[in-house]
Amino acid sequence: MFYAKVIGNVVCTIKYKGLVGKKLQIIQPVNLSNGKNSGRFIVAVDTTNAGIGDYVGYEDGMEATWPFEGDDVPSDATIVSIIETVNIYNKE
Amino acid sequence: MILGQVVGSIVSTQKEKNLTGKKLLIVKAIDLDGSLLDSFVVAVDIVGVGINEKVLVVSGSSARQTQETKDRAIDAAIVAKVDSYTFEK
């Protein structure tokens, strides 16, 4: 699972049937140790109802399709949790 | 998924049998302000989009998670046509 911030959302009317009814969010991956943005933004399917400004955990790659079990949902990034706090011990 | 814009198409007659009938489009990644970035992919169109339209591209094995692309030699698929998006930096 990776850490990101929700920065926006996407509206699509024409989409593959497996994506109908799924919320699409724009997320910016964030480096957990320094809080800085890491890499480019991505568009992710949201299973949690996160809002803009929330920090979330997401899966990428094939794992991103697992929350939908047997359904054909072509997603390579899926938000699976909303993160409230992060504790890091032994931070150097 | 990455946000992209369709900038061209590809015609190929000699290809893997399971790619027959699939529309291949060149999609360039775009930034949130709409400007084209350098990176591009050739993606199979499964929703029916046109040139210059903004689209969402799924890559990797997740691209084969549809009826149209299952068990085919495909690693990038256009799965949605973007109408609009909002963002806060």
N, CA and C atoms of all chains as a GROMACS GRO file, in nm:
protein
  543
    1MET      N    1   0.085  -0.119   0.000
    1MET     CA    2   0.000   0.000   0.000
    1MET      C    3   0.088   0.124   0.000
    2PHE      N    4   0.048   0.223  -0.074
    2PHE     CA    5   0.127   0.346  -0.084
    2PHE      C    6   0.045   0.465  -0.031
    3TYR      N    7   0.116   0.574  -0.004
    3TYR     CA    8   0.060   0.688   0.065
    3TYR      C    9   0.045   0.804  -0.034
    4ALA      N   10  -0.072   0.868  -0.033
    4ALA     CA   11  -0.095   0.977  -0.128
    4ALA      C   12  -0.196   1.076  -0.072
    5LYS      N   13  -0.203   1.192  -0.136
    5LYS     CA   14  -0.301   1.292  -0.097
    5LYS      C   15  -0.399   1.310  -0.212
    6VAL      N   16  -0.529   1.318  -0.179
    6VAL     CA   17  -0.630   1.341  -0.283
    6VAL      C   18  -0.626   1.489  -0.321
    7ILE      N   19  -0.605   1.517  -0.450
    7ILE     CA   20  -0.598   1.658  -0.491
    7ILE      C   21  -0.708   1.696  -0.590
    8GLY      N   22  -0.789   1.599  -0.632
    8GLY     CA   23  -0.895   1.637  -0.726
    8GLY      C   24  -0.979   1.518  -0.766
    9ASN      N   25  -1.074   1.541  -0.855
    9ASN     CA   26  -1.150   1.427  -0.907
    9ASN      C   27  -1.179   1.443  -1.055
   10VAL      N   28  -1.217   1.332  -1.117
   10VAL     CA   29  -1.236   1.326  -1.262
   10VAL      C   30  -1.378   1.283  -1.290
   11VAL      N   31  -1.441   1.348  -1.389
   11VAL     CA   32  -1.577   1.311  -1.431
   11VAL      C   33  -1.570   1.252  -1.571
   12CYS      N   34  -1.621   1.130  -1.586
   12CYS     CA   35  -1.626   1.065  -1.718
   12CYS      C   36  -1.765   1.007  -1.736
   13THR      N   37  -1.830   1.035  -1.850
   13THR     CA   38  -1.959   0.970  -1.873
   13THR      C   39  -1.942   0.846  -1.960
   14ILE      N   40  -1.853   0.855  -2.060
   14ILE     CA   41  -1.827   0.738  -2.143
   14ILE      C   42  -1.712   0.662  -2.079
   15LYS      N   43  -1.744   0.545  -2.023
   15LYS     CA   44  -1.636   0.465  -1.966
   15LYS      C   45  -1.670   0.318  -1.974
   16TYR      N   46  -1.569   0.235  -1.955
   16TYR     CA   47  -1.590   0.091  -1.960
   16TYR      C   48  -1.693   0.052  -1.852
   17LYS      N   49  -1.779  -0.044  -1.884
   17LYS     CA   50  -1.892  -0.074  -1.794
   17LYS      C   51  -1.849  -0.113  -1.652
   18GLY      N   52  -1.732  -0.171  -1.639
   18GLY     CA   53  -1.684  -0.208  -1.506
   18GLY      C   54  -1.651  -0.088  -1.418
   19LEU      N   55  -1.635   0.028  -1.480
   19LEU     CA   56  -1.602   0.148  -1.404
   19LEU      C   57  -1.726   0.233  -1.373
   20VAL      N   58  -1.842   0.194  -1.427
   20VAL     CA   59  -1.963   0.273  -1.405
   20VAL      C   60  -1.996   0.272  -1.255
   21GLY      N   61  -2.026   0.390  -1.201
   21GLY     CA   62  -2.059   0.401  -1.059
   21GLY      C   63  -1.939   0.411  -0.968
   22LYS      N   64  -1.820   0.403  -1.024
   22LYS     CA   65  -1.699   0.413  -0.942
   22LYS      C   66  -1.650   0.559  -0.943
   23LYS      N   67  -1.608   0.605  -0.824
   23LYS     CA   68  -1.559   0.741  -0.813
   23LYS      C   69  -1.410   0.746  -0.853
   24LEU      N   70  -1.374   0.843  -0.933
   24LEU     CA   71  -1.235   0.855  -0.979
   24LEU      C   72  -1.171   0.978  -0.916
   25GLN      N   73  -1.060   0.960  -0.849
   25GLN     CA   74  -0.993   1.069  -0.780
   25GLN      C   75  -0.854   1.091  -0.838
   26ILE      N   76  -0.810   1.216  -0.834
   26ILE     CA   77  -0.671   1.246  -0.871
   26ILE      C   78  -0.590   1.246  -0.741
   27ILE      N   79  -0.488   1.163  -0.735
   27ILE     CA   80  -0.406   1.157  -0.613
   27ILE      C   81  -0.260   1.188  -0.643
   28GLN      N   82  -0.197   1.250  -0.546
   28GLN     CA   83  -0.054   1.283  -0.558
   28GLN      C   84   0.022   1.197  -0.457
   29PRO      N   85   0.103   1.102  -0.503
   29PRO     CA   86   0.181   1.021  -0.408
   29PRO      C   87   0.272   1.110  -0.323
   30VAL      N   88   0.283   1.075  -0.195
   30VAL     CA   89   0.361   1.155  -0.100
   30VAL      C   90   0.462   1.063  -0.032
   31ASN      N   91   0.583   1.112  -0.015
   31ASN     CA   92   0.686   1.037   0.057
   31ASN      C   93   0.656   1.045   0.206
   32LEU      N   94   0.637   0.926   0.269
   32LEU     CA   95   0.598   0.923   0.410
   32LEU      C   96   0.701   0.987   0.501
   33SER      N   97   0.829   0.971   0.470
   33SER     CA   98   0.931   1.016   0.566
   33SER      C   99   0.952   1.166   0.565
   34ASN      N  100   0.932   1.233   0.450
   34ASN     CA  101   0.954   1.378   0.453
   34ASN      C  102   0.832   1.459   0.412
   35GLY      N  103   0.722   1.393   0.378
   35GLY     CA  104   0.600   1.466   0.346
   35GLY      C  105   0.601   1.536   0.212
   36LYS      N  106   0.705   1.511   0.131
   36LYS     CA  107   0.712   1.577   0.000
   36LYS      C  108   0.644   1.492  -0.107
   37ASN      N  109   0.598   1.560  -0.212
   37ASN     CA  110   0.539   1.488  -0.325
   37ASN      C  111   0.644   1.398  -0.390
   38SER      N  112   0.602   1.278  -0.429
   38SER     CA  113   0.697   1.191  -0.500
   38SER      C  114   0.635   1.146  -0.632
   39GLY      N  115   0.692   1.192  -0.740
   39GLY     CA  116   0.645   1.152  -0.873
   39GLY      C  117   0.521   1.225  -0.917
   40ARG      N  118   0.469   1.181  -1.032
   40ARG     CA  119   0.355   1.248  -1.092
   40ARG      C  120   0.222   1.202  -1.031
   41PHE      N  121   0.121   1.285  -1.046
   41PHE     CA  122  -0.012   1.248  -0.998
   41PHE      C  123  -0.067   1.130  -1.078
   42ILE      N  124  -0.162   1.057  -1.020
   42ILE     CA  125  -0.229   0.949  -1.091
   42ILE      C  126  -0.379   0.956  -1.065
   43VAL      N  127  -0.455   0.890  -1.149
   43VAL     CA  128  -0.600   0.883  -1.130
   43VAL      C  129  -0.631   0.746  -1.071
   44ALA      N  130  -0.706   0.745  -0.960
   44ALA     CA  131  -0.734   0.620  -0.890
   44ALA      C  132  -0.883   0.601  -0.869
   45VAL      N  133  -0.926   0.473  -0.871
   45VAL     CA  134  -1.064   0.439  -0.837
   45VAL      C  135  -1.076   0.444  -0.685
   46ASP      N  136  -1.183   0.507  -0.634
   46ASP     CA  137  -1.198   0.525  -0.490
   46ASP      C  138  -1.302   0.428  -0.435
   47THR      N  139  -1.262   0.348  -0.333
   47THR     CA  140  -1.358   0.259  -0.268
   47THR      C  141  -1.397   0.314  -0.131
   48THR      N  142  -1.346   0.431  -0.093
   48THR     CA  143  -1.363   0.477   0.046
   48THR      C  144  -1.443   0.605   0.063
   49ASN      N  145  -1.476   0.674  -0.046
   49ASN     CA  146  -1.542   0.804  -0.036
   49ASN      C  147  -1.453   0.911   0.026
   50ALA      N  148  -1.328   0.916  -0.013
   50ALA     CA  149  -1.236   1.018   0.035
   50ALA      C  150  -1.267   1.151  -0.032
   51GLY      N  151  -1.228   1.261   0.033
   51GLY     CA  152  -1.250   1.393  -0.025
   51GLY      C  153  -1.119   1.461  -0.057
   52ILE      N  154  -1.127   1.573  -0.126
   52ILE     CA  155  -1.007   1.648  -0.160
   52ILE      C  156  -0.936   1.692  -0.031
   53GLY      N  157  -0.806   1.671  -0.024
   53GLY     CA  158  -0.728   1.707   0.094
   53GLY      C  159  -0.701   1.590   0.186
   54ASP      N  160  -0.777   1.481   0.172
   54ASP     CA  161  -0.755   1.363   0.257
   54ASP      C  162  -0.627   1.290   0.217
   55TYR      N  163  -0.560   1.233   0.317
   55TYR     CA  164  -0.449   1.142   0.289
   55TYR      C  165  -0.503   1.000   0.283
   56VAL      N  166  -0.460   0.925   0.184
   56VAL     CA  167  -0.517   0.792   0.162
   56VAL      C  168  -0.407   0.690   0.136
   57GLY      N  169  -0.446   0.563   0.150
   57GLY     CA  170  -0.359   0.453   0.110
   57GLY      C  171  -0.414   0.395  -0.019
   58TYR      N  172  -0.326   0.366  -0.113
   58TYR     CA  173  -0.375   0.308  -0.239
   58TYR      C  174  -0.288   0.190  -0.281
   59GLU      N  175  -0.348   0.103  -0.361
   59GLU     CA  176  -0.276  -0.010  -0.420
   59GLU      C  177  -0.253   0.021  -0.566
   60ASP      N  178  -0.139  -0.023  -0.619
   60ASP     CA  179  -0.122  -0.005  -0.763
   60ASP      C  180  -0.096  -0.141  -0.830
   61GLY      N  181  -0.089  -0.140  -0.962
   61GLY     CA  182  -0.066  -0.264  -1.036
   61GLY      C  183  -0.186  -0.356  -1.030
   62MET      N  184  -0.159  -0.487  -1.043
   62MET     CA  185  -0.267  -0.587  -1.045
   62MET      C  186  -0.344  -0.588  -0.913
   63GLU      N  187  -0.276  -0.557  -0.802
   63GLU     CA  188  -0.341  -0.558  -0.671
   63GLU      C  189  -0.457  -0.459  -0.667
   64ALA      N  190  -0.453  -0.358  -0.753
   64ALA     CA  191  -0.558  -0.257  -0.753
   64ALA      C  192  -0.692  -0.313  -0.798
   65THR      N  193  -0.692  -0.431  -0.862
   65THR     CA  194  -0.820  -0.491  -0.906
   65THR      C  195  -0.877  -0.584  -0.798
   66TRP      N  196  -0.798  -0.619  -0.697
   66TRP     CA  197  -0.843  -0.716  -0.598
   66TRP      C  198  -0.960  -0.669  -0.513
   67PRO      N  199  -0.971  -0.541  -0.476
   67PRO     CA  200  -1.088  -0.501  -0.397
   67PRO      C  201  -1.221  -0.529  -0.467
   68PHE      N  202  -1.219  -0.547  -0.598
   68PHE     CA  203  -1.344  -0.568  -0.672
   68PHE      C  204  -1.371  -0.715  -0.697
   69GLU      N  205  -1.291  -0.803  -0.638
   69GLU     CA  206  -1.307  -0.948  -0.645
   69GLU      C  207  -1.326  -0.997  -0.788
   70GLY      N  208  -1.438  -1.060  -0.819
   70GLY     CA  209  -1.453  -1.120  -0.951
   70GLY      C  210  -1.489  -1.024  -1.062
   71ASP      N  211  -1.521  -0.899  -1.028
   71ASP     CA  212  -1.570  -0.807  -1.132
   71ASP      C  213  -1.458  -0.762  -1.224
   72ASP      N  214  -1.496  -0.730  -1.348
   72ASP     CA  215  -1.400  -0.676  -1.443
   72ASP      C  216  -1.388  -0.526  -1.421
   73VAL      N  217  -1.296  -0.484  -1.336
   73VAL     CA  218  -1.273  -0.342  -1.314
   73VAL      C  219  -1.130  -0.311  -1.355
   74PRO      N  220  -1.111  -0.251  -1.473
   74PRO     CA  221  -0.975  -0.221  -1.515
   74PRO      C  222  -0.919  -0.102  -1.439
   75SER      N  223  -0.854  -0.128  -1.327
   75SER     CA  224  -0.796  -0.021  -1.246
   75SER      C  225  -0.652  -0.057  -1.213
   76ASP      N  226  -0.560   0.035  -1.233
   76ASP     CA  227  -0.422   0.010  -1.191
   76ASP      C  228  -0.384   0.096  -1.071
   77ALA      N  229  -0.485   0.163  -1.011
   77ALA     CA  230  -0.462   0.235  -0.886
   77ALA      C  231  -0.597   0.244  -0.815
   78THR      N  232  -0.604   0.195  -0.692
   78THR     CA  233  -0.730   0.194  -0.619
   78THR      C  234  -0.706   0.244  -0.476
   79ILE      N  235  -0.786   0.343  -0.434
   79ILE     CA  236  -0.778   0.392  -0.297
   79ILE      C  237  -0.848   0.293  -0.207
   80VAL      N  238  -0.776   0.241  -0.106
   80VAL     CA  239  -0.834   0.138  -0.020
   80VAL      C  240  -0.848   0.182   0.126
   81SER      N  241  -0.792   0.298   0.162
   81SER     CA  242  -0.807   0.342   0.301
   81SER      C  243  -0.788   0.493   0.311
   82ILE      N  244  -0.852   0.552   0.412
   82ILE     CA  245  -0.827   0.692   0.445
   82ILE      C  246  -0.736   0.692   0.568
   83ILE      N  247  -0.628   0.767   0.561
   83ILE     CA  248  -0.530   0.763   0.670
   83ILE      C  249  -0.545   0.885   0.759
   84GLU      N  250  -0.567   0.860   0.888
   84GLU     CA  251  -0.582   0.972   0.983
   84GLU      C  252  -0.448   1.019   1.036
   85THR      N  253  -0.372   0.927   1.092
   85THR     CA  254  -0.242   0.965   1.147
   85THR      C  255  -0.136   0.865   1.106
   86VAL      N  256  -0.013   0.912   1.103
   86VAL     CA  257   0.101   0.826   1.073
   86VAL      C  258   0.201   0.844   1.186
   87ASN      N  259   0.245   0.734   1.244
   87ASN     CA  260   0.349   0.741   1.347
   87ASN      C  261   0.475   0.677   1.293
   88ILE      N  262   0.585   0.748   1.297
   88ILE     CA  263   0.712   0.690   1.254
   88ILE      C  264   0.809   0.694   1.371
   89TYR      N  265   0.860   0.575   1.410
   89TYR     CA  266   0.955   0.569   1.521
   89TYR      C  267   1.096   0.564   1.466
   90ASN      N  268   1.191   0.601   1.545
   90ASN     CA  269   1.332   0.600   1.505
   90ASN      C  270   1.355   0.678   1.377
   91LYS      N  271   1.289   0.791   1.365
   91LYS     CA  272   1.306   0.872   1.243
   91LYS      C  273   1.445   0.934   1.244
   92GLU      N  274   1.517   0.918   1.134
   92GLU     CA  275   1.654   0.971   1.130
   92GLU      C  276   1.658   1.102   1.055
   93MET      N  277  -0.443   0.493  -1.303
   93MET     CA  278  -0.465   0.538  -1.441
   93MET      C  279  -0.390   0.667  -1.464
   94ILE      N  280  -0.349   0.689  -1.587
   94ILE     CA  281  -0.289   0.818  -1.619
   94ILE      C  282  -0.385   0.897  -1.707
   95LEU      N  283  -0.376   1.028  -1.692
   95LEU     CA  284  -0.455   1.120  -1.771
   95LEU      C  285  -0.376   1.145  -1.899
   96GLY      N  286  -0.444   1.131  -2.014
   96GLY     CA  287  -0.373   1.151  -2.140
   96GLY      C  288  -0.460   1.213  -2.246
   97GLN      N  289  -0.397   1.247  -2.358
   97GLN     CA  290  -0.471   1.302  -2.470
   97GLN      C  291  -0.434   1.222  -2.594
   98VAL      N  292  -0.535   1.184  -2.672
   98VAL     CA  293  -0.511   1.106  -2.793
   98VAL      C  294  -0.446   1.196  -2.898
   99VAL      N  295  -0.327   1.158  -2.945
   99VAL     CA  296  -0.258   1.243  -3.042
   99VAL      C  297  -0.240   1.173  -3.177
  100GLY      N  298  -0.274   1.045  -3.187
  100GLY     CA  299  -0.257   0.978  -3.315
  100GLY      C  300  -0.307   0.836  -3.311
  101SER      N  301  -0.296   0.769  -3.426
  101SER     CA  302  -0.339   0.629  -3.430
  101SER      C  303  -0.232   0.546  -3.500
  102ILE      N  304  -0.244   0.417  -3.487
  102ILE     CA  305  -0.145   0.326  -3.545
  102ILE      C  306  -0.216   0.226  -3.634
  103VAL      N  307  -0.162   0.205  -3.754
  103VAL     CA  308  -0.215   0.104  -3.845
  103VAL      C  309  -0.114  -0.008  -3.853
  104SER      N  310  -0.158  -0.130  -3.829
  104SER     CA  311  -0.068  -0.243  -3.832
  104SER      C  312  -0.143  -0.362  -3.889
  105THR      N  313  -0.090  -0.420  -3.999
  105THR     CA  314  -0.161  -0.533  -4.058
  105THR      C  315  -0.105  -0.666  -4.009
  106GLN      N  316   0.028  -0.673  -3.997
  106GLN     CA  317   0.090  -0.796  -3.945
  106GLN      C  318   0.094  -0.785  -3.793
  107LYS      N  319   0.003  -0.852  -3.727
  107LYS     CA  320   0.008  -0.846  -3.581
  107LYS      C  321  -0.041  -0.974  -3.519
  108GLU      N  322  -0.014  -0.987  -3.393
  108GLU     CA  323  -0.059  -1.102  -3.315
  108GLU      C  324  -0.209  -1.122  -3.340
  109LYS      N  325  -0.249  -1.250  -3.359
  109LYS     CA  326  -0.387  -1.280  -3.398
  109LYS      C  327  -0.490  -1.220  -3.302
  110ASN      N  328  -0.459  -1.224  -3.172
  110ASN     CA  329  -0.559  -1.176  -3.076
  110ASN      C  330  -0.568  -1.024  -3.069
  111LEU      N  331  -0.487  -0.955  -3.150
  111LEU     CA  332  -0.500  -0.809  -3.157
  111LEU      C  333  -0.585  -0.765  -3.276
  112THR      N  334  -0.627  -0.860  -3.357
  112THR     CA  335  -0.708  -0.826  -3.475
  112THR      C  336  -0.835  -0.753  -3.435
  113GLY      N  337  -0.863  -0.644  -3.504
  113GLY     CA  338  -0.986  -0.569  -3.478
  113GLY      C  339  -0.976  -0.470  -3.365
  114LYS      N  340  -0.861  -0.463  -3.302
  114LYS     CA  341  -0.844  -0.367  -3.191
  114LYS      C  342  -0.791  -0.234  -3.246
  115LYS      N  343  -0.848  -0.125  -3.197
  115LYS     CA  344  -0.804   0.008  -3.240
  115LYS      C  345  -0.688   0.053  -3.154
  116LEU      N  346  -0.576   0.085  -3.218
  116LEU     CA  347  -0.456   0.126  -3.144
  116LEU      C  348  -0.438   0.277  -3.155
  117LEU      N  349  -0.429   0.344  -3.044
  117LEU     CA  350  -0.416   0.490  -3.044
  117LEU      C  351  -0.290   0.532  -2.968
  118ILE      N  352  -0.230   0.641  -3.013
  118ILE     CA  353  -0.114   0.697  -2.943
  118ILE      C  354  -0.167   0.800  -2.843
  119VAL      N  355  -0.135   0.780  -2.717
  119VAL     CA  356  -0.184   0.871  -2.612
  119VAL      C  357  -0.064   0.934  -2.543
  120LYS      N  358  -0.064   1.067  -2.538
  120LYS     CA  359   0.041   1.139  -2.467
  120LYS      C  360  -0.009   1.177  -2.329
  121ALA      N  361   0.075   1.160  -2.228
  121ALA     CA  362   0.037   1.200  -2.092
  121ALA      C  363   0.021   1.351  -2.086
  122ILE      N  364  -0.075   1.398  -2.006
  122ILE     CA  365  -0.092   1.542  -1.989
  122ILE      C  366  -0.079   1.580  -1.843
  123ASP      N  367  -0.042   1.706  -1.821
  123ASP     CA  368  -0.032   1.759  -1.687
  123ASP      C  369  -0.170   1.811  -1.645
  124LEU      N  370  -0.186   1.847  -1.517
  124LEU     CA  371  -0.317   1.893  -1.471
  124LEU      C  372  -0.361   2.022  -1.540
  125ASP      N  373  -0.264   2.103  -1.587
  125ASP     CA  374  -0.301   2.225  -1.658
  125ASP      C  375  -0.334   2.198  -1.805
  126GLY      N  376  -0.328   2.072  -1.847
  126GLY     CA  377  -0.366   2.035  -1.984
  126GLY      C  378  -0.251   2.030  -2.082
  127SER      N  379  -0.130   2.067  -2.039
  127SER     CA  380  -0.017   2.066  -2.132
  127SER      C  381   0.033   1.924  -2.156
  128LEU      N  382   0.075   1.897  -2.280
  128LEU     CA  383   0.122   1.764  -2.316
  128LEU      C  384   0.259   1.739  -2.255
  129LEU      N  385   0.280   1.619  -2.201
  129LEU     CA  386   0.411   1.581  -2.148
  129LEU      C  387   0.482   1.495  -2.253
  130ASP      N  388   0.610   1.463  -2.226
  130ASP     CA  389   0.687   1.390  -2.326
  130ASP      C  390   0.647   1.244  -2.340
  131SER      N  391   0.609   1.181  -2.228
  131SER     CA  392   0.588   1.037  -2.233
  131SER      C  393   0.458   1.002  -2.306
  132PHE      N  394   0.461   0.891  -2.380
  132PHE     CA  395   0.340   0.847  -2.450
  132PHE      C  396   0.330   0.695  -2.446
  133VAL      N  397   0.208   0.644  -2.469
  133VAL     CA  398   0.188   0.500  -2.479
  133VAL      C  399   0.100   0.471  -2.599
  134VAL      N  400   0.111   0.349  -2.651
  134VAL     CA  401   0.016   0.302  -2.751
  134VAL      C  402  -0.085   0.216  -2.676
  135ALA      N  403  -0.212   0.258  -2.681
  135ALA     CA  404  -0.314   0.190  -2.600
  135ALA      C  405  -0.427   0.140  -2.689
  136VAL      N  406  -0.488   0.029  -2.646
  136VAL     CA  407  -0.604  -0.024  -2.716
  136VAL      C  408  -0.729   0.050  -2.670
  137ASP      N  409  -0.807   0.097  -2.766
  137ASP     CA  410  -0.928   0.173  -2.732
  137ASP      C  411  -1.046   0.077  -2.714
  138ILE      N  412  -1.104   0.073  -2.594
  138ILE     CA  413  -1.220  -0.016  -2.573
  138ILE      C  414  -1.349   0.060  -2.551
  139VAL      N  415  -1.344   0.193  -2.550
  139VAL     CA  416  -1.468   0.269  -2.530
  139VAL      C  417  -1.509   0.351  -2.652
  140GLY      N  418  -1.419   0.371  -2.747
  140GLY     CA  419  -1.452   0.449  -2.867
  140GLY      C  420  -1.429   0.597  -2.846
  141VAL      N  421  -1.304   0.640  -2.858
  141VAL     CA  422  -1.273   0.782  -2.843
  141VAL      C  423  -1.213   0.834  -2.973
  142GLY      N  424  -1.207   0.966  -2.985
  142GLY     CA  425  -1.154   1.027  -3.105
  142GLY      C  426  -1.025   1.100  -3.078
  143ILE      N  427  -0.969   1.156  -3.186
  143ILE     CA  428  -0.841   1.225  -3.174
  143ILE      C  429  -0.860   1.354  -3.093
  144ASN      N  430  -0.755   1.392  -3.018
  144ASN     CA  431  -0.751   1.511  -2.934
  144ASN      C  432  -0.839   1.502  -2.808
  145GLU      N  433  -0.902   1.388  -2.786
  145GLU     CA  434  -0.985   1.377  -2.665
  145GLU      C  435  -0.899   1.336  -2.545
  146LYS      N  436  -0.942   1.384  -2.427
  146LYS     CA  437  -0.873   1.347  -2.303
  146LYS      C  438  -0.928   1.213  -2.255
  147VAL      N  439  -0.838   1.126  -2.215
  147VAL     CA  440  -0.878   0.989  -2.180
  147VAL      C  441  -0.804   0.940  -2.055
  148LEU      N  442  -0.852   0.830  -2.001
  148LEU     CA  443  -0.781   0.761  -1.894
  148LEU      C  444  -0.722   0.632  -1.948
  149VAL      N  445  -0.594   0.609  -1.922
  149VAL     CA  446  -0.526   0.491  -1.970
  149VAL      C  447  -0.485   0.403  -1.852
  150VAL      N  448  -0.527   0.278  -1.855
  150VAL     CA  449  -0.485   0.180  -1.754
  150VAL      C  450  -0.369   0.100  -1.812
  151SER      N  451  -0.264   0.079  -1.733
  151SER     CA  452  -0.153   0.002  -1.787
  151SER      C  453  -0.122  -0.120  -1.701
  152GLY      N  454  -0.037  -0.205  -1.755
  152GLY     CA  455   0.001  -0.327  -1.686
  152GLY      C  456  -0.105  -0.435  -1.698
  153SER      N  457  -0.099  -0.534  -1.608
  153SER     CA  458  -0.191  -0.648  -1.619
  153SER      C  459  -0.335  -0.606  -1.592
  154SER      N  460  -0.355  -0.492  -1.523
  154SER     CA  461  -0.491  -0.442  -1.499
  154SER      C  462  -0.562  -0.407  -1.630
  155ALA      N  463  -0.484  -0.378  -1.735
  155ALA     CA  464  -0.543  -0.344  -1.865
  155ALA      C  465  -0.614  -0.464  -1.927
  156ARG      N  466  -0.580  -0.584  -1.882
  156ARG     CA  467  -0.645  -0.704  -1.936
  156ARG      C  468  -0.769  -0.744  -1.857
  157GLN      N  469  -0.811  -0.660  -1.764
  157GLN     CA  470  -0.924  -0.691  -1.677
  157GLN      C  471  -1.057  -0.649  -1.740
  158THR      N  472  -1.072  -0.662  -1.870
  158THR     CA  473  -1.199  -0.631  -1.936
  158THR      C  474  -1.232  -0.743  -2.035
  159GLN      N  475  -1.360  -0.751  -2.073
  159GLN     CA  476  -1.402  -0.853  -2.171
  159GLN      C  477  -1.323  -0.838  -2.301
  160GLU      N  478  -1.297  -0.713  -2.342
  160GLU     CA  479  -1.233  -0.687  -2.472
  160GLU      C  480  -1.084  -0.717  -2.474
  161THR      N  481  -1.021  -0.715  -2.356
  161THR     CA  482  -0.875  -0.729  -2.355
  161THR      C  483  -0.826  -0.855  -2.284
  162LYS      N  484  -0.917  -0.931  -2.226
  162LYS     CA  485  -0.877  -1.050  -2.149
  162LYS      C  486  -0.796  -1.148  -2.235
  163ASP      N  487  -0.687  -1.198  -2.182
  163ASP     CA  488  -0.601  -1.298  -2.248
  163ASP      C  489  -0.549  -1.252  -2.384
  164ARG      N  490  -0.525  -1.124  -2.400
  164ARG     CA  491  -0.467  -1.074  -2.524
  164ARG      C  492  -0.336  -1.001  -2.493
  165ALA      N  493  -0.257  -0.980  -2.598
  165ALA     CA  494  -0.125  -0.917  -2.581
  165ALA      C  495  -0.139  -0.766  -2.567
  166ILE      N  496  -0.197  -0.725  -2.456
  166ILE     CA  497  -0.229  -0.583  -2.434
  166ILE      C  498  -0.178  -0.542  -2.296
  167ASP      N  499  -0.107  -0.430  -2.287
  167ASP     CA  500  -0.065  -0.381  -2.155
  167ASP      C  501  -0.104  -0.235  -2.133
  168ALA      N  502  -0.187  -0.180  -2.222
  168ALA     CA  503  -0.237  -0.044  -2.199
  168ALA      C  504  -0.373  -0.034  -2.268
  169ALA      N  505  -0.472   0.017  -2.197
  169ALA     CA  506  -0.607   0.026  -2.253
  169ALA      C  507  -0.670   0.160  -2.216
  170ILE      N  508  -0.742   0.217  -2.313
  170ILE     CA  509  -0.819   0.340  -2.286
  170ILE      C  510  -0.953   0.295  -2.230
  171VAL      N  511  -0.983   0.331  -2.103
  171VAL     CA  512  -1.103   0.280  -2.038
  171VAL      C  513  -1.208   0.388  -2.014
  172ALA      N  514  -1.176   0.515  -2.036
  172ALA     CA  515  -1.275   0.620  -2.014
  172ALA      C  516  -1.240   0.745  -2.092
  173LYS      N  517  -1.345   0.818  -2.129
  173LYS     CA  518  -1.325   0.948  -2.193
  173LYS      C  519  -1.352   1.054  -2.087
  174VAL      N  520  -1.256   1.142  -2.065
  174VAL     CA  521  -1.267   1.241  -1.958
  174VAL      C  522  -1.351   1.360  -2.003
  175ASP      N  523  -1.457   1.389  -1.928
  175ASP     CA  524  -1.538   1.509  -1.958
  175ASP      C  525  -1.476   1.630  -1.891
  176SER      N  526  -1.445   1.616  -1.763
  176SER     CA  527  -1.387   1.729  -1.690
  176SER      C  528  -1.316   1.677  -1.566
  177TYR      N  529  -1.233   1.761  -1.509
  177TYR     CA  530  -1.173   1.725  -1.381
  177TYR      C  531  -1.147   1.852  -1.302
  178THR      N  532  -1.148   1.838  -1.170
  178THR     CA  533  -1.118   1.952  -1.084
  178THR      C  534  -0.999   1.914  -0.996
  179PHE      N  535  -0.923   2.011  -0.955
  179PHE     CA  536  -0.810   1.980  -0.867
  179PHE      C  537  -0.773   2.102  -0.785
  180GLU      N  538  -0.712   2.075  -0.670
  180GLU     CA  539  -0.655   2.180  -0.584
  180GLU      C  540  -0.511   2.143  -0.559
  181LYS      N  541  -0.420   2.231  -0.591
  181LYS     CA  542  -0.277   2.201  -0.574
  181LYS      C  543  -0.237   2.210  -0.427
   0.00000   0.00000   0.00000
